[in-house]
Every structure is written in structure tokens, then in C-alpha cells.
Amino acid sequence: MRTRASESSRPESEPDGEQVATVALDDDRRLAYAEYGRADGAPVVFLHGTPGSRRLGELLDAAARERGIRILAPDRPGYGRSSPRPTRSVTDAGEFVGAVLDDADVPEAGLVAFSGGAPYALATAATRPERVGRVDVVAGATPPEVGGETPAVQRLLSGLATTTPLVLRGLLRGQAWLAGRLDPSFVVAQYTTGDAESVPDDAAAVVKTDFVEAFARHRRGAVTEFRHAATDWGIRFDDIEAEVRLWHGENDANVPIDGVRRLEERIPTAELRAFEDADHLGTLLRTVPDVLAEHR
């Protein structure tokens, strides 16, 4: 893995040697991102889940190198090393994606989003069409207006984010503390319907690192996004011109596929590719090579 130094800041090193580039935004805010894959490859912005961080991009590194893809993986505002912005909306996503592309000297890139990264990828495609080549959403969240069943845990988190955000921030702090001290299966179990131990050890370690890094400095990013999950995203889906592919598992308990089928109908350029035997995390692990191959 490597990162690129931003003109705005010298790279900062993590204890494990990872270096993170940061971009200066307005109001003294910072946006952090890391790179994976090949430096000379076709550019793709990877948007992590909710909660999450740039570190989840490590799951794409090997496949990106093999397929000639350059992964730009930002921490969305309020996660990892990126400054919080509690007042941001879903449709502000094009601002931080554009900032990463500008810093990386990339005029246009593909977007790959996992889980809770979906609304921000679709919003970028709708508001910044000139900067987006295609969009691939893997196990992606769906907007409340498409209806369907919302898992109880998601309802709880969104309710806390809306009514008692301080309580949710305390809960997330406790989860991060536990995650940092327990086996990776503690985190992996939140994204699987089967045996968490069946996830490869290297992938499970990345998922744990991603979760811990998401809350290493702030909890506000997750609070903001859990609130977004329960409200109108504000996206004009008819404005999306880029090709959109939705990759989703039939056994996904985090985001039931029925809502994804209805979302496909809302996006004129969308196509759903479903997998009978895949759950939430399993869909990501299974589809990474094929998803990245679409961006070569």
C-alpha cells in the first residue's frame, strides 16, 4: 500500500507504517485519504461503509494491482483523520470526492461504494456527472422512500442519531473500545449472517482495523450518517447519467435485497446483479475482482 502526499499537508504516519494524505478544505477542515493498487492505474474512488474508514480499501489492494486500478480511499467527514462536518447533507458528497480527485490530479474517476457509502456515491454521480465514469454499489444501503423492511439495529441507530446523538456517540465509543481489544470476529459478526470465523483471517483483520480507525478520533461521522439513513437523501436519481451497477446478496440481513430491487427501478441507468448465497460482507469479498474489472 502507498499514499500520495497532498500539497496541503505532509503525509502523517500511523503506528503500522501507513501514511495518510490530507487535503485542506474550507473552515480549517481536513479530508484524509489513502491510495491502494497501482499508481499508474485507472482511478477509482472507494467509499467505505457506515461506520468505516479509508482502511477498508485494503480489501481492494491486491485485486486493484492485478487489474491496473488506482484506488483513492477517503475517510468521509467525521471518520478517521477527516474533520467532522455534522451539518453536511448526502448531496454534499461531491464536494469531498471532488477534493480528493483534485488533490490526486484526476479529472474523472469511477466510484465503488460499499454499504453505507452508497448514498454518497449516487449523490456524487447526480451532482458531479462530469467527474464520474461509472458507479458500482456493493451491498449498498437504500433510501427510506423505497420502503421495505429496515433491520431493528438500523432503526435503533438511526433513532438515536436523530433524538439522542450524545448517547449514540457514547455507545460507539464503547463499541470501538471493545473492538480494539477483542478478536476480529466481534466486528465481522456485524456484517455476516453465517459464521464470522469463516471469513479469511486477513480480511477479518482489515474489517476490525477499519472499524477501530473509524472512531479513533471522532464519532460524529457515524452519527451524521445514521441520521442521513433515516431521512430523504435529496438525490435526483433521474440526474444520474453514469452507468450504475448494484451488486447485492440475497442473504444480506443488513440491507434486505427487496429495497435494492426497488432502488434499481428508480435509477434509469441501474442494473442489479444478485447473488443467491452471499450476505453483506460476503458480497464485497466475493465481487471485488469483478467490480474492479469493470473500471479498467
C-alpha positions as CSV (number, residue, x, y, z in Angstrom):
1,M,0.0,0.0,0.0
2,R,1.1,3.6,-0.6
3,T,-0.3,7.1,-0.2
4,R,0.3,10.3,-2.0
5,A,1.4,13.5,-0.3
6,S,-1.0,16.3,-0.6
7,E,0.1,19.9,-1.4
8,S,-2.0,20.8,1.6
9,S,-0.2,18.6,4.2
10,R,2.8,16.3,4.5
11,P,1.7,12.7,5.0
12,E,1.2,11.6,8.6
13,S,2.3,8.1,9.6
14,E,0.2,5.6,11.5
15,P,1.8,3.2,14.0
16,D,1.7,0.4,11.4
17,G,3.5,2.5,8.8
18,E,0.5,3.6,6.9
19,Q,0.8,7.2,5.6
20,V,-2.2,9.3,5.1
21,A,-2.5,12.3,2.7
22,T,-4.7,15.2,3.8
23,V,-6.5,17.9,1.8
24,A,-7.3,21.3,3.3
25,L,-10.9,22.3,2.9
26,D,-12.6,25.5,4.0
27,D,-13.1,26.4,7.7
28,D,-9.8,24.7,8.6
29,R,-11.3,21.3,8.0
30,R,-9.2,18.4,6.7
31,L,-10.0,15.4,4.5
32,A,-7.8,12.4,4.6
33,Y,-7.3,9.6,2.0
34,A,-5.0,6.7,1.2
35,E,-4.2,5.0,-2.1
36,Y,-4.1,1.3,-3.0
37,G,-3.5,-0.6,-6.2
38,R,-1.3,0.8,-8.9
39,A,-0.2,4.4,-9.1
40,D,-0.5,4.4,-12.9
41,G,-3.8,2.6,-12.9
42,A,-7.3,3.7,-13.9
43,P,-8.6,5.9,-11.0
44,V,-11.4,4.7,-8.8
45,V,-12.7,6.3,-5.6
46,F,-13.7,3.8,-3.0
47,L,-16.3,4.9,-0.4
48,H,-16.4,2.9,2.8
49,G,-19.4,1.8,4.8
50,T,-21.2,3.4,7.8
51,P,-19.3,3.3,10.0
52,G,-16.0,2.9,8.3
53,S,-12.7,4.5,7.1
54,R,-10.2,4.6,4.4
55,R,-8.6,1.4,5.8
56,L,-11.3,-0.8,4.3
57,G,-9.7,0.0,0.9
58,E,-7.0,-2.6,1.9
59,L,-9.5,-5.3,0.8
60,L,-9.3,-4.0,-2.7
61,D,-5.5,-3.6,-2.9
62,A,-4.4,-7.0,-4.4
63,A,-7.2,-7.1,-7.0
64,A,-6.5,-3.5,-7.9
65,R,-2.9,-4.2,-8.5
66,E,-3.7,-7.2,-10.7
67,R,-6.2,-5.2,-12.8
68,G,-4.3,-2.0,-13.1
69,I,-6.6,0.1,-10.9
70,R,-5.6,3.1,-8.7
71,I,-7.8,3.2,-5.6
72,L,-8.4,6.5,-3.8
73,A,-10.0,5.8,-0.5
74,P,-11.0,8.8,1.6
75,D,-12.2,9.0,5.2
76,R,-15.6,10.7,4.9
77,P,-16.0,13.7,7.2
78,G,-16.0,12.8,10.9
79,Y,-14.3,9.4,10.4
80,G,-10.6,8.5,10.8
81,R,-8.4,11.5,10.2
82,S,-11.1,13.6,8.4
83,S,-12.6,16.6,10.3
84,P,-16.2,16.3,11.3
85,R,-18.9,18.2,9.5
86,P,-22.2,17.5,11.3
87,T,-24.2,19.8,9.1
88,R,-23.3,18.1,5.8
89,S,-26.0,16.5,3.7
90,V,-25.9,13.5,1.5
91,T,-25.8,15.7,-1.6
92,D,-22.6,17.4,-0.3
93,A,-20.7,14.3,-1.2
94,G,-19.5,15.6,-4.5
95,E,-17.5,18.2,-2.5
96,F,-15.2,15.8,-0.7
97,V,-15.0,13.4,-3.6
98,G,-14.0,16.3,-5.9
99,A,-11.4,17.5,-3.3
100,V,-9.7,14.0,-3.4
101,L,-9.8,14.0,-7.2
102,D,-8.3,17.4,-7.4
103,D,-5.5,16.6,-5.0
104,A,-4.7,13.4,-6.9
105,D,-4.8,15.3,-10.2
106,V,-7.6,13.1,-11.6
107,P,-10.2,14.8,-13.8
108,E,-12.6,11.8,-13.8
109,A,-12.9,8.5,-11.9
110,G,-15.1,5.6,-11.3
111,L,-16.9,5.2,-8.0
112,V,-17.1,2.0,-5.9
113,A,-19.2,2.2,-2.7
114,F,-19.8,-0.4,0.0
115,S,-22.9,-0.5,2.2
116,G,-23.4,3.0,3.7
117,G,-21.2,4.5,1.1
118,A,-24.0,4.1,-1.5
119,P,-25.9,7.3,-1.0
120,Y,-22.7,9.4,-1.2
121,A,-21.6,7.6,-4.5
122,L,-25.0,8.1,-6.0
123,A,-25.2,11.7,-4.9
124,T,-21.8,12.4,-6.5
125,A,-22.9,10.9,-9.7
126,A,-26.1,13.0,-9.7
127,T,-24.4,16.3,-8.8
128,R,-20.9,16.0,-10.4
129,P,-21.6,13.9,-13.6
130,E,-18.6,15.4,-15.3
131,R,-16.3,13.7,-12.8
132,V,-17.8,10.3,-12.6
133,G,-17.2,7.5,-15.1
134,R,-19.4,4.7,-13.7
135,V,-20.7,3.7,-10.3
136,D,-20.6,0.2,-8.7
137,V,-22.6,-0.1,-5.4
138,V,-21.8,-3.3,-3.4
139,A,-24.2,-4.4,-0.7
140,G,-25.4,-0.8,-0.8
141,A,-27.8,1.0,1.6
142,T,-31.2,2.1,0.2
143,P,-33.2,5.3,0.8
144,P,-36.2,5.2,3.2
145,E,-38.6,6.2,0.4
146,V,-38.2,2.9,-1.4
147,G,-39.8,1.2,1.6
148,G,-39.3,-2.3,2.7
149,E,-38.0,-3.8,5.9
150,T,-35.4,-2.0,7.9
151,P,-33.4,-4.2,10.3
152,A,-34.1,-3.4,14.0
153,V,-30.4,-2.4,14.7
154,Q,-30.5,0.1,11.9
155,R,-33.8,1.6,13.2
156,L,-32.3,1.9,16.7
157,L,-29.1,3.6,15.5
158,S,-30.9,6.0,13.2
159,G,-33.4,6.8,16.0
160,L,-30.6,7.5,18.5
161,A,-28.7,9.6,15.9
162,T,-31.9,11.8,15.4
163,T,-33.1,12.1,19.0
164,T,-30.1,11.5,21.4
165,P,-26.9,11.8,19.4
166,L,-24.7,12.1,22.5
167,V,-26.0,8.7,23.7
168,L,-25.1,7.2,20.3
169,R,-21.6,8.8,20.4
170,G,-21.1,7.2,23.8
171,L,-22.3,3.8,22.6
172,L,-20.0,4.0,19.6
173,R,-17.0,4.9,21.8
174,G,-17.7,1.8,23.8
175,Q,-18.0,-0.4,20.8
176,A,-14.7,0.9,19.4
177,W,-13.0,0.2,22.8
178,L,-14.2,-3.4,22.7
179,A,-13.4,-3.9,19.1
180,G,-9.8,-2.8,19.7
181,R,-9.4,-5.4,22.4
182,L,-11.4,-8.4,21.1
183,D,-11.0,-10.9,18.3
184,P,-11.9,-9.6,14.8
185,S,-15.0,-11.8,14.8
186,F,-16.6,-9.2,17.2
187,V,-16.7,-6.7,14.3
188,V,-17.1,-9.2,11.5
189,A,-20.3,-10.6,13.1
190,Q,-22.0,-7.3,12.5
191,Y,-21.7,-7.8,8.7
192,T,-22.3,-11.5,8.3
193,T,-25.3,-13.8,8.7
194,G,-23.2,-17.0,8.9
195,D,-20.2,-18.0,10.9
196,A,-17.9,-15.0,11.3
197,E,-15.0,-17.3,11.7
198,S,-15.4,-18.4,8.1
199,V,-14.2,-15.0,6.9
200,P,-10.5,-15.2,5.9
201,D,-8.2,-14.1,8.7
202,D,-6.6,-11.3,6.6
203,A,-10.0,-9.9,5.6
204,A,-11.3,-10.1,9.1
205,A,-8.2,-8.2,10.4
206,V,-8.9,-5.4,7.8
207,V,-12.5,-5.2,8.9
208,K,-11.5,-4.8,12.5
209,T,-8.9,-2.2,11.7
210,D,-11.4,-0.3,9.6
211,F,-14.0,-0.2,12.4
212,V,-11.5,0.9,15.1
213,E,-10.0,3.6,12.8
214,A,-13.5,4.9,12.0
215,F,-13.8,6.0,15.7
216,A,-10.2,6.7,16.5
217,R,-10.7,10.5,16.8
218,H,-14.4,11.2,16.3
219,R,-17.8,9.6,16.5
220,R,-19.7,12.4,14.7
221,G,-19.3,11.0,11.2
222,A,-21.3,7.9,12.1
223,V,-23.9,9.9,14.0
224,T,-24.4,12.2,10.9
225,E,-24.7,9.2,8.5
226,F,-27.1,7.2,10.7
227,R,-29.3,10.3,10.7
228,H,-29.0,10.5,6.9
229,A,-30.1,6.9,6.6
230,A,-33.5,7.7,8.1
231,T,-34.2,10.8,6.0
232,D,-34.7,11.7,2.4
233,W,-31.3,11.6,0.7
234,G,-32.3,14.5,-1.6
235,I,-30.8,12.8,-4.6
236,R,-32.4,13.4,-8.0
237,F,-31.9,9.9,-9.4
238,D,-33.0,10.9,-12.9
239,D,-30.0,13.2,-13.0
240,I,-27.6,10.2,-12.8
241,E,-26.1,9.7,-16.3
242,A,-23.3,7.3,-15.4
243,E,-23.8,3.5,-15.7
244,V,-24.7,2.1,-12.3
245,R,-24.4,-1.5,-11.2
246,L,-25.9,-2.7,-7.9
247,W,-24.1,-5.9,-6.6
248,H,-26.2,-7.4,-3.8
249,G,-26.5,-10.7,-1.9
250,E,-29.8,-12.5,-1.5
251,N,-28.8,-13.3,2.1
252,D,-27.9,-9.7,3.1
253,A,-29.6,-9.1,6.5
254,N,-28.1,-5.6,6.9
255,V,-29.7,-4.4,3.7
256,P,-32.6,-6.6,2.5
257,I,-32.5,-7.1,-1.2
258,D,-36.1,-6.1,-1.8
259,G,-35.3,-2.5,-1.2
260,V,-32.4,-2.7,-3.7
261,R,-34.7,-4.1,-6.4
262,R,-37.0,-1.0,-5.9
263,L,-33.9,1.3,-6.0
264,E,-32.9,-0.2,-9.3
265,E,-36.3,0.9,-10.7
266,R,-35.6,4.5,-9.5
267,I,-32.2,4.9,-11.3
268,P,-32.6,4.9,-15.1
269,T,-29.1,3.6,-15.7
270,A,-29.0,0.9,-12.9
271,E,-28.7,-2.8,-13.3
272,L,-28.9,-5.2,-10.3
273,R,-26.6,-8.3,-10.1
274,A,-27.8,-10.5,-7.3
275,F,-26.0,-13.4,-5.6
276,E,-28.1,-16.2,-4.0
277,D,-25.7,-17.3,-1.3
278,A,-24.0,-14.1,-0.3
279,D,-24.5,-11.9,2.9
280,H,-23.4,-8.3,3.4
281,L,-19.7,-8.6,3.8
282,G,-19.6,-11.8,1.7
283,T,-20.9,-9.8,-1.3
284,L,-18.0,-7.4,-1.0
285,L,-15.3,-10.2,-0.6
286,R,-16.8,-12.2,-3.5
287,T,-17.3,-9.4,-6.0
288,V,-14.2,-7.2,-5.6
289,P,-12.3,-8.7,-8.6
290,D,-15.3,-8.4,-11.0
291,V,-16.2,-5.0,-9.8
292,L,-12.7,-3.6,-10.4
293,A,-12.5,-5.3,-13.8
294,E,-15.4,-3.0,-14.9
295,H,-13.2,0.0,-14.3
296,R,-10.2,-1.0,-16.4
